[in-house]
Amino acid sequence: MGIQLLTDEIENLAREISDATGESLIEVYRQALLERKERLSGVNLTPQEREARRKAFFAKLDARPRTQDTRSWREIEQEELYDEFGQPFG
């Protein structure tokens, strides 16, 4: 007797992603697990390591080719994500 690990909801979601991307169901599951693992890899970071990752991320963005907008990515982020009181929009 086998054990069914997938609920109908999980299987339907995986099939939707598979149809949209052209990936096999196995690849959809593998990619989801890899992405989750990557997100969790930062859980045990010290505040200094987290800050270093954040700075590296913004440095990478700043190194990208510029558009007509002369603001830094940080300035754009602040303007588009936060109101004049520093509170997130939404």
C-alpha positions in Angstrom: 0.0 0.0 0.0 1.5 3.4 -1.0 1.4 6.6 0.8 -0.1 9.6 -1.0 2.0 12.7 -0.2 0.3 15.1 -2.4 -3.1 16.7 -1.8 -5.3 17.6 -4.7 -4.5 21.3 -4.1 -0.8 20.7 -4.2 -1.0 18.6 -7.4 -3.3 21.2 -9.1 -0.9 24.0 -8.2 2.0 22.0 -9.5 0.2 21.2 -12.8 -0.7 24.9 -13.3 2.9 25.9 -12.9 4.0 23.0 -15.1 1.5 24.1 -17.8 2.7 27.7 -17.5 6.4 27.0 -17.6 6.6 23.8 -19.7 8.6 22.1 -16.9 7.9 18.6 -15.8 6.0 18.1 -12.5 9.2 16.7 -10.9 11.1 19.8 -12.0 8.3 22.0 -10.5 8.6 20.3 -7.2 12.4 20.3 -7.3 12.5 24.1 -8.1 10.0 24.9 -5.3 12.1 23.0 -2.8 15.3 24.7 -4.0 13.7 28.1 -3.8 12.4 27.4 -0.2 15.8 26.1 0.9 17.5 29.3 -0.5 15.0 31.5 1.4 15.6 29.5 4.6 19.4 29.7 4.2 19.4 33.2 5.7 17.5 32.2 8.9 20.6 31.7 11.0 22.5 34.7 9.8 23.8 37.3 12.3 22.6 40.9 11.9 26.0 41.8 10.5 25.8 39.0 7.9 22.2 40.1 7.0 23.4 43.7 6.6 26.3 42.5 4.4 23.9 40.6 2.1 21.6 43.6 1.9 24.4 45.9 1.0 25.7 43.4 -1.6 22.2 43.2 -3.1 21.9 47.0 -3.5 25.4 47.3 -4.8 24.5 44.7 -7.5 21.4 46.8 -8.4 23.4 50.0 -8.5 25.9 48.4 -10.9 23.2 47.7 -13.4 22.9 49.9 -16.4 21.1 53.2 -15.7 17.9 54.4 -17.1 17.0 58.1 -17.5 16.2 58.1 -13.8 19.3 59.4 -12.0 18.2 58.3 -8.5 19.9 55.4 -6.8 18.0 52.2 -6.5 17.6 52.9 -2.7 16.0 56.2 -3.4 13.6 54.7 -5.9 12.8 51.9 -3.5 12.1 54.4 -0.7 9.8 56.5 -2.9 7.9 53.6 -4.4 7.5 51.4 -1.3 7.1 53.9 1.5 5.0 57.0 2.2 6.2 60.4 3.4 6.1 59.1 7.0 8.3 56.1 6.2 5.3 53.7 6.4 4.9 51.0 3.8 2.2 51.6 1.2 -0.7 49.2 1.4 
